[in-house]
Amino acid sequence: MEISLGAARRRRATANGLQMTGHPRTARTGARALLASALAVVVAATLAGCQVAAPQAAVPEVVDGGVRLVDATLVDDPKGHVGPSTAVLAESAIPVPDVVPEPALPVTLTDMQGTEVTVTDTSRILALDVYGTTSRIVYELGLGDSLVGRDASSSFPEVGGLPLVTQSGHDLNAEAILALSPTLIITDTSLGPWDVVLQMRDAGIPVVVVDSERSLENVDTIIDQVATAVGLPEEGAALAERSAAQIDAKIAEIAAIAPQDPAERLRVAFLYVRGQAGVYYMFGTDSGADTLITALGATDVATEIGWTGMRPLNDEGLVSAAPDLVLVMTKGLESTGGVDGLLDAIPALQSTPAGENRRVVDMSDDEILSYGPGTADVLDALAVALYAPGASTP
């Protein structure tokens, strides 16, 4: 049976009710973010100069143990809170099926680039992208034991001991990949160089390219595509449905505690910073960060001022946006020397409510924009950091 991932995506988008009026996701419709490919450009231009290659078998440090939103004590005035916070997952362990599923193989599909691929063996899988999303999906589908390597963003402990195939930042290493003898590679266009992907195909390895878009709107789409590639479409549909329901429930939970008056909502800006490379971006509409901020019951100030995509930060744009709080990736914040370094590096930030109150919220680079089965937990951790900041760091 031949399957088109693009067609599957369209069918899923219709079936899961994203366009339904009044559905909890309606506010997110129309912001189909092209985050992966765009952010990959930023990563390619910056990480090479500021990220040290990880040891081959290094186990990533994953912080969890945070307080769940339901158990957190909310602050009376989120806008007036002073001081930084770190969003911490309450639990990082990944749930897996009780019984390892049996993939229905072979499967022939047409991937997101229009390439026909036949998958006959899923015993040795590499699932690679700049966010660690695809490896998480493979693991949660129950095929974790089939993963033979990882990318630098796959930071969950269950795969932490696997060899890296992106040994310099997020660059694919052909020799490292071939040494693992994969029978299937699942990837997208967020990693490169693309010649390495073509080299793997020339070597006879089935390579399935899935959607590079990452947003709250297409979590189920990515799950479906990965599940199709490994011959587990029914299991993928169940995981996608469960993940979508968890996300919608979490958004409703957050909406119940967030200010109802738009004027009282936290004004949030998402900044991508790499201090060692002198790179400072603000993410706006169609960046992926906009849907995240909206789901947190906050106002995306970049979208409000007409900021589209991800663009180099400028003083005028930041001051006019007047954020109460800025979201950053943890490694990005560390690269500037912490909150003090960030304020020194971006003097205009000091003239905003966020800067005046040192209201900076950071979260792991590998979690905050990963948009996978764990998205509801990411939203939960961020909501605690926004509305119960004293409980966010264990």
C-alpha positions as CSV (number, residue, x, y, z in Angstrom):
1,M,0.0,0.0,0.0
2,E,1.4,3.4,-1.0
3,I,0.9,6.3,1.4
4,S,1.5,10.0,0.8
5,L,2.6,11.9,3.9
6,G,1.4,15.1,2.5
7,A,-2.0,13.7,1.8
8,A,-2.0,12.1,5.2
9,R,-1.3,15.5,6.7
10,R,-4.2,17.0,4.9
11,R,-6.6,14.2,5.9
12,R,-5.5,14.5,9.5
13,A,-5.9,18.3,9.6
14,T,-9.5,17.9,8.5
15,A,-10.2,14.9,10.7
16,N,-8.9,16.3,13.9
17,G,-11.2,19.4,13.9
18,L,-8.6,22.1,13.8
19,Q,-10.8,24.4,11.8
20,M,-13.9,24.0,13.9
21,T,-15.4,27.2,15.2
22,G,-15.1,27.5,18.9
23,H,-12.6,24.6,19.2
24,P,-9.8,25.4,21.7
25,R,-7.3,25.5,18.9
26,T,-9.2,28.0,16.7
27,A,-6.9,30.9,17.9
28,R,-4.0,29.0,16.6
29,T,-5.4,28.3,13.2
30,G,-3.7,30.3,10.4
31,A,-0.3,30.4,12.2
32,R,1.1,27.3,10.6
33,A,4.7,28.0,11.6
34,L,7.6,27.2,9.3
35,L,9.8,27.2,12.3
36,A,12.0,24.3,11.6
37,S,13.5,25.4,8.3
38,A,13.7,29.0,9.3
39,L,15.3,28.3,12.7
40,A,17.7,25.9,11.0
41,V,19.1,28.9,9.1
42,V,19.7,30.7,12.4
43,V,21.2,27.6,13.9
44,A,23.5,27.1,11.0
45,A,24.8,30.7,11.2
46,T,25.4,30.7,14.9
47,L,25.8,27.3,16.6
48,A,29.0,26.4,14.7
49,G,30.8,29.2,16.6
50,C,29.3,28.7,20.0
51,Q,28.5,25.1,20.6
52,V,31.1,22.5,21.6
53,A,30.8,19.0,20.1
54,A,29.4,16.6,22.7
55,P,31.3,13.5,23.7
56,Q,30.2,10.4,21.7
57,A,28.3,8.7,24.5
58,A,27.6,11.8,26.7
59,V,24.4,11.5,28.6
60,P,22.5,14.8,28.4
61,E,21.6,16.5,31.6
62,V,17.8,16.7,31.9
63,V,16.3,18.7,34.7
64,D,12.8,17.6,35.9
65,G,11.1,17.6,39.3
66,G,9.2,20.8,38.8
67,V,5.8,21.5,40.3
68,R,2.7,20.9,38.2
69,L,0.4,23.8,37.6
70,V,-2.5,22.1,39.5
71,D,-0.3,21.9,42.6
72,A,1.4,25.4,42.3
73,T,0.5,28.4,44.3
74,L,-0.2,31.3,41.9
75,V,1.1,34.8,42.5
76,D,-1.5,37.5,42.8
77,D,0.1,39.7,40.2
78,P,2.1,37.9,37.4
79,K,2.8,41.3,35.8
80,G,4.4,42.7,38.9
81,H,6.6,39.7,39.8
82,V,10.3,40.5,40.0
83,G,13.0,38.1,39.2
84,P,13.8,35.3,36.7
85,S,12.4,31.8,36.6
86,T,13.3,28.5,34.9
87,A,10.5,26.3,33.5
88,V,11.1,22.8,34.7
89,L,9.2,19.7,33.6
90,A,7.5,17.9,36.4
91,E,8.4,14.5,34.9
92,S,10.7,13.8,32.0
93,A,10.2,10.1,31.8
94,I,8.6,9.0,28.6
95,P,5.5,6.7,28.7
96,V,5.8,3.6,26.5
97,P,3.3,0.8,25.5
98,D,3.2,-2.2,27.8
99,V,3.8,-4.4,24.8
100,V,6.3,-3.6,22.0
101,P,4.2,-3.2,18.8
102,E,4.9,-5.1,15.7
103,P,5.4,-2.8,12.7
104,A,3.3,-3.6,9.6
105,L,6.0,-3.9,6.9
106,P,6.8,-3.3,4.2
107,V,5.3,0.1,3.7
108,T,5.7,2.3,0.7
109,L,5.1,6.0,1.1
110,T,5.7,9.3,-0.6
111,D,7.5,11.6,1.9
112,M,7.1,15.4,2.3
113,Q,9.6,16.0,-0.5
114,G,7.7,13.8,-3.0
115,T,10.2,11.0,-2.8
116,E,8.8,7.5,-2.8
117,V,10.4,5.4,-0.1
118,T,9.9,1.7,0.8
119,V,10.6,0.7,4.4
120,T,11.2,-3.0,5.0
121,D,13.2,-3.0,8.3
122,T,12.8,-0.9,11.4
123,S,15.3,-2.8,13.6
124,R,17.9,0.1,13.4
125,I,16.4,3.5,13.3
126,L,17.9,7.0,13.3
127,A,15.2,9.7,13.9
128,L,16.9,13.1,13.5
129,D,15.8,16.7,13.6
130,V,16.9,19.9,15.3
131,Y,14.3,19.6,18.0
132,G,14.6,16.0,19.0
133,T,10.9,15.6,18.2
134,T,11.1,12.6,15.9
135,S,13.2,10.4,18.2
136,R,10.8,11.2,21.0
137,I,7.9,10.0,18.9
138,V,9.6,6.8,17.9
139,Y,10.4,6.1,21.5
140,E,6.8,6.8,22.7
141,L,5.4,4.5,19.9
142,G,7.3,1.7,21.6
143,L,10.3,1.4,19.3
144,G,12.9,2.9,21.6
145,D,15.1,-0.2,21.5
146,S,15.3,0.2,17.7
147,L,17.0,3.6,18.0
148,V,20.7,3.3,17.4
149,G,21.9,6.9,17.6
150,R,20.7,10.4,18.3
151,D,20.9,14.0,17.4
152,A,22.2,16.7,19.8
153,S,18.6,17.7,20.7
154,S,17.5,14.3,21.8
155,S,18.1,15.0,25.4
156,F,15.7,12.6,27.2
157,P,17.6,10.2,29.4
158,E,16.2,7.1,27.7
159,V,18.4,7.7,24.6
160,G,21.2,9.7,26.3
161,G,23.7,7.0,26.0
162,L,23.3,6.5,22.3
163,P,26.1,7.7,20.0
164,L,25.7,11.1,18.5
165,V,25.5,11.5,14.7
166,T,25.5,15.3,15.0
167,Q,28.9,15.7,16.6
168,S,29.4,19.4,15.8
169,G,26.3,21.3,16.9
170,H,23.6,20.2,14.5
171,D,25.6,19.1,11.5
172,L,25.0,15.5,10.3
173,N,28.1,13.4,10.2
174,A,28.0,10.9,7.4
175,E,30.7,8.6,8.8
176,A,29.0,8.4,12.2
177,I,25.6,7.6,10.5
178,L,27.1,4.9,8.3
179,A,28.9,3.3,11.2
180,L,25.6,2.6,12.9
181,S,24.2,0.7,9.9
182,P,20.7,2.2,10.1
183,T,17.9,0.4,8.3
184,L,15.8,3.5,8.3
185,I,16.4,7.2,8.7
186,I,13.6,9.6,9.6
187,T,14.5,13.3,9.3
188,D,13.4,16.7,8.0
189,T,15.1,19.8,6.5
190,S,16.1,21.3,9.9
191,L,19.4,19.4,9.8
192,G,22.2,19.5,7.3
193,P,24.2,19.5,5.2
194,W,21.7,18.0,2.8
195,D,24.4,16.3,0.8
196,V,24.7,13.9,3.8
197,V,21.0,12.9,3.5
198,L,21.5,12.3,-0.3
199,Q,24.6,10.3,0.5
200,M,22.6,8.0,2.8
201,R,20.0,7.5,0.0
202,D,22.8,6.7,-2.4
203,A,24.1,4.1,0.1
204,G,20.7,2.3,-0.1
205,I,19.3,3.5,3.3
206,P,15.6,4.4,3.2
207,V,15.3,8.0,4.2
208,V,11.9,9.4,5.0
209,V,11.6,13.2,5.2
210,V,8.8,14.4,7.4
211,D,7.3,17.9,7.8
212,S,9.8,20.5,9.1
213,E,7.0,22.7,10.4
214,R,6.7,22.8,14.2
215,S,3.8,24.5,16.0
216,L,1.0,23.6,18.3
217,E,-1.2,23.1,15.3
218,N,0.6,20.1,13.7
219,V,1.8,18.0,16.6
220,D,-0.6,15.2,15.5
221,T,0.6,15.5,11.9
222,I,4.2,14.9,12.8
223,I,3.3,11.9,15.0
224,D,1.2,10.5,12.1
225,Q,4.1,10.9,9.6
226,V,6.7,9.2,11.9
227,A,4.2,6.4,12.8
228,T,3.5,5.8,9.1
229,A,7.2,5.6,8.3
230,V,7.8,2.9,11.0
231,G,4.7,0.9,10.0
232,L,2.6,1.8,13.0
233,P,-0.2,3.9,11.6
234,E,-2.9,2.8,14.1
235,E,-0.6,3.3,17.1
236,G,0.4,6.7,15.7
237,A,-3.2,7.7,15.3
238,A,-3.9,6.8,19.0
239,L,-0.8,8.7,20.2
240,A,-1.7,11.7,18.0
241,E,-5.2,11.7,19.4
242,R,-4.0,11.4,23.0
243,S,-1.4,14.2,22.5
244,A,-3.9,16.5,21.0
245,A,-6.4,15.9,23.8
246,Q,-3.7,16.5,26.4
247,I,-2.7,19.8,24.7
248,D,-6.3,21.0,24.5
249,A,-6.9,20.1,28.1
250,K,-3.8,21.9,29.2
251,I,-4.7,25.0,27.3
252,A,-8.1,25.0,28.9
253,E,-6.5,24.7,32.3
254,I,-4.2,27.6,31.7
255,A,-7.0,29.7,30.3
256,A,-8.9,29.2,33.6
257,I,-6.1,30.9,35.6
258,A,-4.9,33.5,33.1
259,P,-6.4,37.0,33.2
260,Q,-9.6,37.2,31.2
261,D,-9.1,40.9,30.4
262,P,-6.6,41.1,27.5
263,A,-5.2,44.3,29.0
264,E,-4.2,42.3,32.1
265,R,-2.5,39.4,30.3
266,L,1.2,39.1,30.4
267,R,2.9,40.6,27.4
268,V,5.6,38.2,26.3
269,A,8.4,38.3,23.8
270,F,10.3,35.2,22.7
271,L,14.0,36.0,22.1
272,Y,16.5,33.7,20.5
273,V,20.0,34.6,21.8
274,R,23.5,33.3,21.2
275,G,25.7,35.7,23.1
276,Q,29.0,34.2,22.0
277,A,28.0,34.8,18.4
278,G,26.4,38.1,19.0
279,V,23.1,36.9,17.6
280,Y,19.8,38.2,19.0
281,Y,16.4,37.5,17.3
282,M,12.8,38.1,18.2
283,F,10.2,35.6,17.1
284,G,6.9,36.8,15.8
285,T,3.9,35.6,13.8
286,D,4.4,32.3,12.0
287,S,7.5,31.5,14.0
288,G,6.0,28.8,16.2
289,A,6.7,30.8,19.4
290,D,3.5,32.9,18.7
291,T,1.2,29.9,19.2
292,L,3.1,28.9,22.3
293,I,2.6,32.3,23.9
294,T,-1.0,32.4,23.0
295,A,-1.6,29.0,24.5
296,L,-0.1,30.3,27.7
297,G,-2.9,32.8,28.0
298,A,-0.4,35.7,27.2
299,T,-0.1,38.3,24.5
300,D,2.6,37.8,21.9
301,V,4.0,41.3,21.7
302,A,5.9,40.7,18.5
303,T,2.8,39.7,16.6
304,E,1.0,42.7,18.1
305,I,3.6,45.1,16.5
306,G,3.4,43.3,13.2
307,W,6.7,41.3,13.6
308,T,6.6,38.3,11.2
309,G,8.8,35.3,11.4
310,M,12.1,35.5,13.1
311,R,14.1,38.7,12.6
312,P,17.2,40.3,14.1
313,L,16.3,42.2,17.2
314,N,16.4,46.0,17.1
315,D,16.1,48.4,19.9
316,E,13.1,50.3,18.5
317,G,11.1,47.0,18.0
318,L,11.8,45.7,21.5
319,V,11.0,49.0,23.3
320,S,7.8,49.5,21.3
321,A,6.8,45.9,22.1
322,A,7.1,46.6,25.8
323,P,7.1,43.0,27.0
324,D,6.4,42.2,30.7
325,L,8.4,39.0,30.3
326,V,10.8,37.4,27.8
327,L,11.1,33.7,27.0
328,V,14.5,32.4,26.1
329,M,16.2,29.1,25.7
330,T,18.4,28.0,28.6
331,K,21.7,27.6,26.7
332,G,21.0,30.9,25.0
333,L,20.7,32.7,28.3
334,E,23.8,31.0,29.5
335,S,25.7,32.2,26.4
336,T,25.1,35.8,27.5
337,G,26.2,35.2,31.0
338,G,22.7,35.0,32.6
339,V,20.2,37.7,33.1
340,D,22.7,40.3,33.9
341,G,24.6,39.5,30.8
342,L,21.4,39.5,28.7
343,L,20.5,43.0,30.0
344,D,24.0,44.2,29.3
345,A,24.0,42.7,25.8
346,I,20.5,44.2,25.0
347,P,20.5,47.6,26.6
348,A,17.0,48.3,25.2
349,L,15.6,45.5,27.2
350,Q,16.4,47.5,30.3
351,S,13.8,50.0,29.2
352,T,11.0,47.5,29.1
353,P,8.9,46.2,32.0
354,A,10.6,42.8,31.6
355,G,14.0,44.3,31.9
356,E,13.1,46.5,34.8
357,N,11.7,43.5,36.7
358,R,14.4,41.1,35.5
359,R,11.4,39.0,34.3
360,V,13.2,36.4,32.2
361,V,11.9,32.8,31.9
362,D,14.2,30.2,30.4
363,M,13.5,26.6,29.4
364,S,15.7,23.8,27.9
365,D,16.6,24.4,24.3
366,D,15.5,20.8,23.6
367,E,12.1,21.2,25.1
368,I,10.6,24.6,24.7
369,L,9.9,24.4,20.9
370,S,10.0,20.7,20.4
371,Y,6.2,20.3,19.7
372,G,5.8,16.5,20.2
373,P,3.9,14.1,22.5
374,G,5.4,16.0,25.5
375,T,4.0,19.4,24.5
376,A,1.3,19.5,27.2
377,D,4.0,19.0,29.8
378,V,6.0,21.8,28.3
379,L,3.0,24.1,28.5
380,D,2.5,23.1,32.1
381,A,6.0,23.9,33.1
382,L,6.0,27.3,31.3
383,A,2.6,28.1,32.9
384,V,4.1,27.5,36.3
385,A,7.0,29.8,35.5
386,L,4.6,32.5,34.3
387,Y,1.9,32.3,36.9
388,A,3.6,30.6,39.9
389,P,7.3,31.6,39.4
390,G,8.3,30.7,43.0
391,A,7.5,27.1,42.3
392,S,9.1,26.7,38.9
393,T,12.6,25.7,39.9
394,P,13.0,22.6,42.0
